[in-house]
Amino acid sequence: MPHVTLIAEQLPFHRRIIFSLRRLLHSLAYLLSSVIALWLFLVVLMFAESALYMATGVSVSMWAIVIAALAAAWFFLPVVKFFQNLIDQRLFRQQLDILQAIQELGASDLASLPQEHVEMALLERIAHICHRQQVSLDERRDDGSGCLFLYPKDAAVPPLHGQLCPDYELVLPIQWQQGVAWLHLGRRDDGLPSDQDERQSLQDLAGFAAMSLEHARLSHQQSQQVRLDSISRVTGQLHSHDIKNRLHDLTFLAHHLESGKLDEDDLKVLVGSIRKVVGRMQSIMLRMTDPNAPLHPNIQPCPLTILLQQHIDERLWPESIHIHTDFPELPPVAGDTGLLLAVFENLFDNAVEAMNKQGDIRVSAAVLGECVQVCVHDQGHGMSDDFIRNRLFRLFSTSKDDGLGIGLYLSQRIIEAHGGRLSAHSAGVGQGSVFEVILPLYNRASEGGTS
């Protein structure tokens, strides 16, 4: 085969000797398999001839030869593969199969996987190709950014900056646009140490794997941008026509109802209901616009707990939902009231849906140093740590059948634009969830916001 010859020519002299020896032993495997197949042919021929003679009385039968030949042919290739694999495992255990690596680490194959599975699939394939017990990809930085991916999930956590530790045999640096990452390779399955040639091959393999991973990530980013463009075009039309017209109608109606002759109590209820609908539609519109558009919150002193209590009291909750609040007297936070209420509206919606519109929701607040912490507890179906870490706040990632996967992504961006943090915790599937919002207290320096 031409490509095998080319690989052999590119190897150092001593590796070419090993390569030639391997091909010779593989040829011997064919010869040995041929001898075994011939022996099987004769054995089957004797038994078939005896059986056919007993049945027909004819001493020489072409059918017996055909049966024996089919048995030998069916047995030949598995025996060849068995001996070749046995040779490789016993004599060439440190030989890295480059062709297999290229096939299994192909960029197009990785790009076809869901975004949250790409890194783990890559590590699993590297572990299989290199015969390693555990593999990790470390992209962590000093500032806390970057991720650490482990295969299997219970693999040892390596130290920062590519430092070697007893749980891993090799650390291979990877250069790419984001900087330097480190591929940690555990010990071989057979317990043998890696020689210098294998280390060089593994370094080349790491570079190829990095290119495949970058290609897969860029493909997902392009796909995500295409989806964003499609949503922006569709929602732009909705905003310009149906939703925008309905908002104008409701605002106009609310304005005139306030100046009418209806009973004052009835009027307040009606106007309040209309304004709630308007607020909900504005929140929907905010979610449907470009989730990656720059955010410019209008930072003002915001009495968050007072606004939350008022919003909770006025919100139309399902009958089987019970709300419990714990709001002590708190100083104002630095925030944009409209944007922050949109975030909590989304958290309330998610809590109601997670509990199938029945159960208790607890909303609490407290001061933590120079920040205010607001927690929304629900009794819903809960989440796994893996889902929270890899999918919960990712754009277009949702567990709802009819969800877009935009709400929590946008909510996290809004909170971060305020200099705060949005996180989630859960004791596990079926054990409810807690969403935690951290916002800085207001001071004069807070005005102006961040984008």
Contacts in CASP RR format, 6 or more apart in sequence:
PFRMAT RR
TARGET T0000
AUTHOR 0000-0000-0000
METHOD contacts of the structure
MODEL  1
MPHVTLIAEQLPFHRRIIFSLRRLLHSLAYLLSSVIALWLFLVVLMFAES
ALYMATGVSVSMWAIVIAALAAAWFFLPVVKFFQNLIDQRLFRQQLDILQ
AIQELGASDLASLPQEHVEMALLERIAHICHRQQVSLDERRDDGSGCLFL
YPKDAAVPPLHGQLCPDYELVLPIQWQQGVAWLHLGRRDDGLPSDQDERQ
SLQDLAGFAAMSLEHARLSHQQSQQVRLDSISRVTGQLHSHDIKNRLHDL
TFLAHHLESGKLDEDDLKVLVGSIRKVVGRMQSIMLRMTDPNAPLHPNIQ
PCPLTILLQQHIDERLWPESIHIHTDFPELPPVAGDTGLLLAVFENLFDN
AVEAMNKQGDIRVSAAVLGECVQVCVHDQGHGMSDDFIRNRLFRLFSTSK
DDGLGIGLYLSQRIIEAHGGRLSAHSAGVGQGSVFEVILPLYNRASEGGT
S
3 99 0 8 1.000
7 19 0 8 1.000
7 98 0 8 1.000
8 16 0 8 1.000
8 19 0 8 1.000
8 20 0 8 1.000
9 16 0 8 1.000
11 19 0 8 1.000
12 197 0 8 1.000
15 197 0 8 1.000
18 92 0 8 1.000
18 95 0 8 1.000
22 87 0 8 1.000
22 88 0 8 1.000
22 91 0 8 1.000
22 92 0 8 1.000
22 95 0 8 1.000
25 87 0 8 1.000
25 91 0 8 1.000
26 84 0 8 1.000
26 87 0 8 1.000
29 80 0 8 1.000
29 83 0 8 1.000
29 84 0 8 1.000
29 87 0 8 1.000
30 80 0 8 1.000
32 79 0 8 1.000
32 83 0 8 1.000
33 76 0 8 1.000
33 79 0 8 1.000
33 80 0 8 1.000
33 83 0 8 1.000
34 76 0 8 1.000
36 75 0 8 1.000
36 79 0 8 1.000
37 72 0 8 1.000
37 73 0 8 1.000
37 75 0 8 1.000
37 76 0 8 1.000
37 79 0 8 1.000
38 72 0 8 1.000
40 68 0 8 1.000
40 71 0 8 1.000
40 72 0 8 1.000
40 75 0 8 1.000
41 68 0 8 1.000
41 69 0 8 1.000
41 71 0 8 1.000
41 72 0 8 1.000
42 68 0 8 1.000
44 67 0 8 1.000
44 68 0 8 1.000
44 71 0 8 1.000
44 72 0 8 1.000
45 64 0 8 1.000
45 65 0 8 1.000
45 67 0 8 1.000
45 68 0 8 1.000
48 61 0 8 1.000
48 63 0 8 1.000
48 64 0 8 1.000
48 67 0 8 1.000
48 68 0 8 1.000
49 59 0 8 1.000
49 60 0 8 1.000
49 61 0 8 1.000
49 64 0 8 1.000
52 58 0 8 1.000
52 61 0 8 1.000
52 63 0 8 1.000
52 64 0 8 1.000
53 59 0 8 1.000
53 61 0 8 1.000
88 95 0 8 1.000
93 131 0 8 1.000
93 188 0 8 1.000
93 190 0 8 1.000
93 192 0 8 1.000
94 192 0 8 1.000
94 194 0 8 1.000
94 195 0 8 1.000
94 197 0 8 1.000
94 198 0 8 1.000
96 129 0 8 1.000
96 130 0 8 1.000
96 198 0 8 1.000
96 201 0 8 1.000
96 202 0 8 1.000
96 205 0 8 1.000
97 129 0 8 1.000
98 201 0 8 1.000
98 205 0 8 1.000
100 129 0 8 1.000
101 129 0 8 1.000
101 205 0 8 1.000
101 208 0 8 1.000
102 208 0 8 1.000
104 125 0 8 1.000
104 128 0 8 1.000
104 129 0 8 1.000
105 122 0 8 1.000
105 125 0 8 1.000
105 126 0 8 1.000
105 129 0 8 1.000
105 205 0 8 1.000
105 208 0 8 1.000
105 209 0 8 1.000
105 212 0 8 1.000
106 212 0 8 1.000
107 211 0 8 1.000
107 212 0 8 1.000
107 215 0 8 1.000
107 216 0 8 1.000
107 219 0 8 1.000
108 215 0 8 1.000
110 118 0 8 1.000
110 121 0 8 1.000
110 122 0 8 1.000
110 212 0 8 1.000
110 213 0 8 1.000
110 215 0 8 1.000
110 216 0 8 1.000
111 118 0 8 1.000
111 215 0 8 1.000
111 216 0 8 1.000
111 219 0 8 1.000
111 220 0 8 1.000
113 121 0 8 1.000
113 216 0 8 1.000
115 220 0 8 1.000
115 394 0 8 1.000
115 397 0 8 1.000
116 390 0 8 1.000
116 391 0 8 1.000
116 394 0 8 1.000
116 397 0 8 1.000
118 213 0 8 1.000
118 216 0 8 1.000
118 217 0 8 1.000
118 220 0 8 1.000
119 137 0 8 1.000
119 147 0 8 1.000
119 149 0 8 1.000
119 213 0 8 1.000
120 149 0 8 1.000
120 151 0 8 1.000
122 137 0 8 1.000
122 209 0 8 1.000
122 212 0 8 1.000
122 213 0 8 1.000
122 216 0 8 1.000
123 135 0 8 1.000
123 136 0 8 1.000
123 137 0 8 1.000
123 149 0 8 1.000
123 150 0 8 1.000
123 151 0 8 1.000
124 151 0 8 1.000
126 132 0 8 1.000
126 135 0 8 1.000
126 151 0 8 1.000
126 183 0 8 1.000
126 185 0 8 1.000
126 205 0 8 1.000
126 209 0 8 1.000
127 133 0 8 1.000
127 134 0 8 1.000
127 135 0 8 1.000
127 151 0 8 1.000
129 205 0 8 1.000
130 185 0 8 1.000
130 188 0 8 1.000
130 202 0 8 1.000
130 205 0 8 1.000
131 188 0 8 1.000
131 189 0 8 1.000
131 190 0 8 1.000
132 185 0 8 1.000
132 186 0 8 1.000
132 187 0 8 1.000
132 188 0 8 1.000
132 189 0 8 1.000
133 186 0 8 1.000
133 187 0 8 1.000
133 188 0 8 1.000
133 189 0 8 1.000
134 150 0 8 1.000
134 151 0 8 1.000
134 152 0 8 1.000
134 155 0 8 1.000
134 156 0 8 1.000
134 167 0 8 1.000
134 168 0 8 1.000
134 186 0 8 1.000
135 151 0 8 1.000
135 155 0 8 1.000
135 183 0 8 1.000
135 184 0 8 1.000
135 185 0 8 1.000
135 186 0 8 1.000
136 148 0 8 1.000
136 149 0 8 1.000
136 150 0 8 1.000
136 151 0 8 1.000
136 155 0 8 1.000
136 156 0 8 1.000
136 157 0 8 1.000
136 158 0 8 1.000
136 168 0 8 1.000
136 183 0 8 1.000
136 184 0 8 1.000
137 148 0 8 1.000
137 149 0 8 1.000
137 181 0 8 1.000
137 182 0 8 1.000
137 183 0 8 1.000
137 184 0 8 1.000
138 148 0 8 1.000
138 158 0 8 1.000
138 160 0 8 1.000
138 162 0 8 1.000
138 181 0 8 1.000
138 182 0 8 1.000
138 183 0 8 1.000
138 184 0 8 1.000
139 146 0 8 1.000
139 147 0 8 1.000
139 148 0 8 1.000
139 149 0 8 1.000
139 178 0 8 1.000
139 181 0 8 1.000
140 146 0 8 1.000
140 147 0 8 1.000
140 148 0 8 1.000
140 160 0 8 1.000
142 160 0 8 1.000
148 157 0 8 1.000
148 158 0 8 1.000
150 157 0 8 1.000
153 386 0 8 1.000
155 167 0 8 1.000
156 165 0 8 1.000
156 167 0 8 1.000
156 168 0 8 1.000
158 165 0 8 1.000
158 167 0 8 1.000
158 168 0 8 1.000
158 171 0 8 1.000
158 182 0 8 1.000
158 184 0 8 1.000
159 165 0 8 1.000
161 182 0 8 1.000
162 171 0 8 1.000
162 173 0 8 1.000
162 182 0 8 1.000
162 184 0 8 1.000
163 171 0 8 1.000
164 171 0 8 1.000
167 186 0 8 1.000
168 184 0 8 1.000
168 185 0 8 1.000
168 186 0 8 1.000
168 187 0 8 1.000
169 185 0 8 1.000
169 186 0 8 1.000
169 187 0 8 1.000
169 188 0 8 1.000
169 193 0 8 1.000
169 194 0 8 1.000
170 184 0 8 1.000
170 185 0 8 1.000
170 186 0 8 1.000
170 194 0 8 1.000
170 199 0 8 1.000
170 202 0 8 1.000
171 182 0 8 1.000
171 183 0 8 1.000
171 184 0 8 1.000
171 185 0 8 1.000
172 182 0 8 1.000
172 183 0 8 1.000
172 184 0 8 1.000
172 185 0 8 1.000
172 202 0 8 1.000
172 203 0 8 1.000
172 206 0 8 1.000
173 180 0 8 1.000
173 181 0 8 1.000
173 182 0 8 1.000
173 183 0 8 1.000
174 180 0 8 1.000
174 181 0 8 1.000
174 182 0 8 1.000
174 183 0 8 1.000
174 206 0 8 1.000
174 207 0 8 1.000
174 209 0 8 1.000
174 210 0 8 1.000
175 210 0 8 1.000
176 210 0 8 1.000
176 214 0 8 1.000
177 214 0 8 1.000
181 210 0 8 1.000
183 206 0 8 1.000
183 209 0 8 1.000
185 202 0 8 1.000
188 194 0 8 1.000
194 202 0 8 1.000
224 395 0 8 1.000
224 396 0 8 1.000
227 396 0 8 1.000
228 290 0 8 1.000
228 291 0 8 1.000
228 292 0 8 1.000
231 288 0 8 1.000
231 290 0 8 1.000
231 404 0 8 1.000
232 289 0 8 1.000
232 290 0 8 1.000
235 285 0 8 1.000
235 288 0 8 1.000
235 289 0 8 1.000
236 289 0 8 1.000
238 288 0 8 1.000
239 285 0 8 1.000
239 288 0 8 1.000
239 289 0 8 1.000
243 281 0 8 1.000
243 284 0 8 1.000
243 285 0 8 1.000
246 281 0 8 1.000
247 278 0 8 1.000
247 281 0 8 1.000
247 282 0 8 1.000
250 274 0 8 1.000
250 277 0 8 1.000
250 278 0 8 1.000
250 281 0 8 1.000
251 278 0 8 1.000
253 274 0 8 1.000
254 271 0 8 1.000
254 272 0 8 1.000
254 274 0 8 1.000
254 275 0 8 1.000
254 278 0 8 1.000
257 267 0 8 1.000
257 270 0 8 1.000
257 271 0 8 1.000
257 274 0 8 1.000
258 267 0 8 1.000
258 271 0 8 1.000
260 267 0 8 1.000
262 270 0 8 1.000
272 314 0 8 1.000
273 316 0 8 1.000
276 314 0 8 1.000
276 315 0 8 1.000
276 316 0 8 1.000
280 345 0 8 1.000
282 342 0 8 1.000
283 342 0 8 1.000
283 345 0 8 1.000
283 346 0 8 1.000
286 342 0 8 1.000
286 410 0 8 1.000
287 346 0 8 1.000
287 404 0 8 1.000
287 406 0 8 1.000
287 407 0 8 1.000
287 410 0 8 1.000
288 406 0 8 1.000
291 395 0 8 1.000
291 406 0 8 1.000
291 407 0 8 1.000
291 409 0 8 1.000
291 410 0 8 1.000
291 413 0 8 1.000
292 395 0 8 1.000
294 451 0 8 1.000
295 339 0 8 1.000
295 413 0 8 1.000
295 414 0 8 1.000
295 417 0 8 1.000
295 451 0 8 1.000
296 417 0 8 1.000
296 449 0 8 1.000
296 451 0 8 1.000
297 335 0 8 1.000
297 336 0 8 1.000
297 339 0 8 1.000
297 414 0 8 1.000
297 417 0 8 1.000
297 418 0 8 1.000
297 449 0 8 1.000
297 450 0 8 1.000
298 335 0 8 1.000
298 336 0 8 1.000
298 448 0 8 1.000
298 449 0 8 1.000
299 334 0 8 1.000
299 335 0 8 1.000
299 336 0 8 1.000
299 418 0 8 1.000
299 442 0 8 1.000
299 446 0 8 1.000
299 447 0 8 1.000
299 448 0 8 1.000
299 449 0 8 1.000
300 334 0 8 1.000
300 335 0 8 1.000
300 336 0 8 1.000
300 337 0 8 1.000
300 442 0 8 1.000
300 447 0 8 1.000
301 332 0 8 1.000
301 333 0 8 1.000
301 334 0 8 1.000
301 442 0 8 1.000
302 332 0 8 1.000
302 333 0 8 1.000
302 334 0 8 1.000
302 335 0 8 1.000
302 336 0 8 1.000
302 337 0 8 1.000
302 340 0 8 1.000
302 442 0 8 1.000
303 330 0 8 1.000
303 332 0 8 1.000
304 330 0 8 1.000
304 332 0 8 1.000
304 333 0 8 1.000
304 335 0 8 1.000
304 340 0 8 1.000
304 365 0 8 1.000
304 372 0 8 1.000
304 374 0 8 1.000
304 439 0 8 1.000
305 327 0 8 1.000
305 328 0 8 1.000
305 330 0 8 1.000
305 365 0 8 1.000
305 372 0 8 1.000
305 374 0 8 1.000
306 327 0 8 1.000
307 337 0 8 1.000
307 340 0 8 1.000
307 341 0 8 1.000
308 325 0 8 1.000
308 327 0 8 1.000
308 344 0 8 1.000
308 363 0 8 1.000
308 365 0 8 1.000
308 374 0 8 1.000
309 325 0 8 1.000
309 327 0 8 1.000
311 341 0 8 1.000
311 344 0 8 1.000
311 345 0 8 1.000
312 323 0 8 1.000
312 325 0 8 1.000
312 348 0 8 1.000
312 363 0 8 1.000
315 348 0 8 1.000
317 323 0 8 1.000
317 352 0 8 1.000
318 352 0 8 1.000
318 357 0 8 1.000
318 358 0 8 1.000
320 357 0 8 1.000
320 358 0 8 1.000
320 359 0 8 1.000
321 352 0 8 1.000
321 355 0 8 1.000
321 357 0 8 1.000
321 358 0 8 1.000
321 359 0 8 1.000
321 360 0 8 1.000
321 361 0 8 1.000
322 359 0 8 1.000
322 360 0 8 1.000
322 361 0 8 1.000
323 360 0 8 1.000
323 361 0 8 1.000
323 362 0 8 1.000
323 363 0 8 1.000
324 360 0 8 1.000
324 361 0 8 1.000
324 362 0 8 1.000
324 363 0 8 1.000
325 362 0 8 1.000
325 363 0 8 1.000
325 364 0 8 1.000
326 362 0 8 1.000
326 363 0 8 1.000
326 364 0 8 1.000
326 365 0 8 1.000
327 363 0 8 1.000
327 364 0 8 1.000
327 365 0 8 1.000
328 365 0 8 1.000
328 366 0 8 1.000
330 365 0 8 1.000
330 366 0 8 1.000
330 367 0 8 1.000
330 372 0 8 1.000
331 367 0 8 1.000
331 372 0 8 1.000
331 441 0 8 1.000
331 442 0 8 1.000
332 441 0 8 1.000
332 442 0 8 1.000
333 371 0 8 1.000
333 372 0 8 1.000
333 418 0 8 1.000
333 439 0 8 1.000
333 440 0 8 1.000
333 441 0 8 1.000
333 442 0 8 1.000
334 418 0 8 1.000
334 439 0 8 1.000
334 440 0 8 1.000
334 441 0 8 1.000
334 442 0 8 1.000
334 443 0 8 1.000
334 446 0 8 1.000
334 447 0 8 1.000
334 449 0 8 1.000
335 418 0 8 1.000
335 439 0 8 1.000
335 442 0 8 1.000
335 446 0 8 1.000
336 418 0 8 1.000
339 414 0 8 1.000
339 417 0 8 1.000
339 418 0 8 1.000
340 414 0 8 1.000
340 418 0 8 1.000
340 439 0 8 1.000
342 411 0 8 1.000
342 414 0 8 1.000
343 411 0 8 1.000
343 414 0 8 1.000
343 415 0 8 1.000
343 422 0 8 1.000
343 437 0 8 1.000
344 374 0 8 1.000
344 376 0 8 1.000
344 437 0 8 1.000
346 407 0 8 1.000
346 408 0 8 1.000
346 410 0 8 1.000
346 411 0 8 1.000
347 376 0 8 1.000
347 411 0 8 1.000
347 435 0 8 1.000
347 437 0 8 1.000
348 361 0 8 1.000
348 376 0 8 1.000
350 378 0 8 1.000
350 408 0 8 1.000
350 435 0 8 1.000
351 361 0 8 1.000
351 376 0 8 1.000
351 378 0 8 1.000
351 380 0 8 1.000
351 433 0 8 1.000
351 435 0 8 1.000
352 361 0 8 1.000
353 400 0 8 1.000
354 378 0 8 1.000
354 380 0 8 1.000
354 381 0 8 1.000
354 382 0 8 1.000
354 432 0 8 1.000
354 433 0 8 1.000
355 361 0 8 1.000
355 378 0 8 1.000
355 379 0 8 1.000
355 380 0 8 1.000
356 380 0 8 1.000
359 379 0 8 1.000
360 379 0 8 1.000
361 376 0 8 1.000
361 377 0 8 1.000
361 378 0 8 1.000
361 379 0 8 1.000
362 375 0 8 1.000
362 376 0 8 1.000
362 377 0 8 1.000
363 374 0 8 1.000
363 375 0 8 1.000
363 376 0 8 1.000
363 377 0 8 1.000
364 374 0 8 1.000
364 375 0 8 1.000
364 377 0 8 1.000
365 372 0 8 1.000
365 373 0 8 1.000
365 374 0 8 1.000
365 375 0 8 1.000
366 372 0 8 1.000
366 373 0 8 1.000
367 373 0 8 1.000
367 441 0 8 1.000
368 438 0 8 1.000
370 440 0 8 1.000
370 441 0 8 1.000
371 420 0 8 1.000
371 438 0 8 1.000
371 439 0 8 1.000
371 440 0 8 1.000
371 441 0 8 1.000
372 438 0 8 1.000
372 439 0 8 1.000
372 440 0 8 1.000
372 441 0 8 1.000
373 436 0 8 1.000
373 437 0 8 1.000
373 438 0 8 1.000
374 436 0 8 1.000
374 437 0 8 1.000
374 439 0 8 1.000
375 434 0 8 1.000
375 435 0 8 1.000
375 436 0 8 1.000
375 437 0 8 1.000
376 434 0 8 1.000
376 435 0 8 1.000
376 437 0 8 1.000
377 432 0 8 1.000
377 433 0 8 1.000
377 434 0 8 1.000
378 432 0 8 1.000
378 433 0 8 1.000
378 434 0 8 1.000
379 432 0 8 1.000
380 430 0 8 1.000
380 432 0 8 1.000
380 433 0 8 1.000
381 429 0 8 1.000
381 430 0 8 1.000
381 432 0 8 1.000
382 426 0 8 1.000
382 427 0 8 1.000
382 428 0 8 1.000
382 429 0 8 1.000
382 430 0 8 1.000
382 431 0 8 1.000
382 432 0 8 1.000
382 433 0 8 1.000
383 392 0 8 1.000
383 424 0 8 1.000
383 426 0 8 1.000
383 428 0 8 1.000
383 429 0 8 1.000
383 433 0 8 1.000
384 426 0 8 1.000
384 428 0 8 1.000
384 429 0 8 1.000
385 426 0 8 1.000
385 428 0 8 1.000
387 399 0 8 1.000
388 424 0 8 1.000
388 425 0 8 1.000
388 426 0 8 1.000
391 397 0 8 1.000
391 399 0 8 1.000
392 408 0 8 1.000
392 424 0 8 1.000
393 408 0 8 1.000
393 409 0 8 1.000
393 412 0 8 1.000
393 422 0 8 1.000
393 424 0 8 1.000
394 409 0 8 1.000
395 405 0 8 1.000
395 406 0 8 1.000
395 409 0 8 1.000
396 404 0 8 1.000
396 405 0 8 1.000
396 406 0 8 1.000
396 409 0 8 1.000
397 405 0 8 1.000
398 404 0 8 1.000
398 405 0 8 1.000
408 422 0 8 1.000
411 422 0 8 1.000
412 422 0 8 1.000
415 421 0 8 1.000
415 422 0 8 1.000
415 437 0 8 1.000
415 438 0 8 1.000
415 439 0 8 1.000
416 422 0 8 1.000
417 449 0 8 1.000
417 450 0 8 1.000
417 451 0 8 1.000
418 439 0 8 1.000
418 440 0 8 1.000
418 449 0 8 1.000
418 450 0 8 1.000
419 439 0 8 1.000
419 440 0 8 1.000
419 450 0 8 1.000
420 437 0 8 1.000
420 438 0 8 1.000
420 439 0 8 1.000
420 440 0 8 1.000
421 436 0 8 1.000
421 437 0 8 1.000
421 438 0 8 1.000
422 435 0 8 1.000
422 436 0 8 1.000
422 437 0 8 1.000
422 438 0 8 1.000
423 435 0 8 1.000
423 436 0 8 1.000
423 438 0 8 1.000
424 433 0 8 1.000
424 434 0 8 1.000
424 435 0 8 1.000
424 436 0 8 1.000
425 433 0 8 1.000
425 434 0 8 1.000
425 436 0 8 1.000
426 432 0 8 1.000
426 433 0 8 1.000
426 434 0 8 1.000
440 446 0 8 1.000
END
